[in-house]
Amino acid sequence: MRIIALITLLFLNSAHAEEALKKQSVPETMQKLYKTLSEVLTNSSSEERFSNKSNRSQIEEQLKTLSTLAHSIKDQGFAGDKSDPTLSILSGYLSEETNSAYSAFKGGRNEFSRSIVQTLPGTCIACHSRNNFGPQFDKLALEPSDQLLKPMERAEFYAATRQFDRAEKEFLAIIENTETASNDPYLWEHAIRQSLTIAIRVKKDIQLAKKIINTSLNQKKIAYTVKEDLIQWKKSIDRWATEPKVSVKSEKGLYSEGMRLISEAHQLQKFPMDHSADVVYLRASSVYYDLIQIAPNGKHVSEALLMQGVCNEVLSPRGFEDLHRLYYEACIKKSPHTPIAMDCYRHYERSTIQGYTGSAGTALPEEIKQKLLDLFSQSMPKGSADTIY
């Protein structure tokens, strides 16, 4: 009887907790999620601390809370046709990833769980650095101690929680560090890319973008190809500075501006994964985010989702490599059985096959084949006899 009573009590407590979450506003839930995320990131910053048995119950509880909060955010305000579809995409992905991290840790797969946790800031950054909509927080205390985090971890946490001024300060410190530029070029370039994302997408600040590029070019020992990109990005920012200052707020105006920037990017780009046009793609993606946000059911939203996929596929090394496929999928579901859906499917299929192709050839898991088949069926004109796999 005691066991039954205990199980009943736990169930009721869980139910009460879920009901309490539903009554909270999205900002309140986000604040709690950020606090929990800071604690989880602090524990995951050290492999020893994350796998230490004495920390196990604490980490498991943190991951469970993180998963519950992420699921609550997805359910609270980011689902359905009336909301910004990009929020639905990203909050759904965050919910899935936090649940995977919790399930993996609970099942004893510590390292896999830790690897997921370390990608979570990228998911948050992808959402919060879409454009300049939304609040910025002056300070959210890192707990239990931000001193345990590495500079890049701190920078990404600040960016993930919309503390953009603090994030830029950390990113610039990394960019200015000669030792990092020479000895850890991947991390150094990643800091430049994240910093530019904030400057261009969020702040739309030409002078800050120039400062980031000039600070980067001041480093002497950097890869030749990276220097080439930096020089081209500087030219793109200089051209941006000469453009007439026009505020575009209508769906038609944003669509036209987005297409102008995409055309400019295509002219600059020499081959599909050439990054010389990244600054222009960042500007275009910001415009398309604005369009989707002001007209989520408008005339051009499906094409905007396709273009978001195209932009983010080029920009994928910025830390969130599945984002473009999420947009292609959203495009298909937004306008099923239409020519635009087929365009999105072609991009989705090509990207997916490329992702599962290596030196031994292409090996698509059965669940991926099924996913492709489902999306293909949603894309093709009704009554079509064509099929795949």
Secondary structure, 3 states (H helix, E strand, C coil): CHHHHHHHHHHHHHHHHHHHHHHCCHHHHHHHHHHHHHHHHHHHCCHHHHHCHHHHHHHHHHHHHHHHHHHHHHHHHCCCCCCCHHHHHHHHHHHHHHHHHHHHHHCCCHHHHHHHHCCHHHHHHHHHCCCCCCCCCCCCCCCCCHHHCCHHHHHHHHHHCCCHHHHHHHHHHHHHCHHHHHHCHHHHHHHHHHHHHHHHHHCCCHHHHHHHHHHHHCCCCCCHHHHHHHHHHHHHHHHHHHCCCCCCCCHHHHHHHHHHHHHHHHHHCCCCCCCCCHHHHHHHHHHHHHHHHHCCCCCCHHHHHHHHHHHHHHCHHHCCCCHHHHHHHHHHHHCCCCHHHHHHHHHHHHHHHHHCEECCEECCCHHHHHHHHHHHHHHCCCCCCCCCC
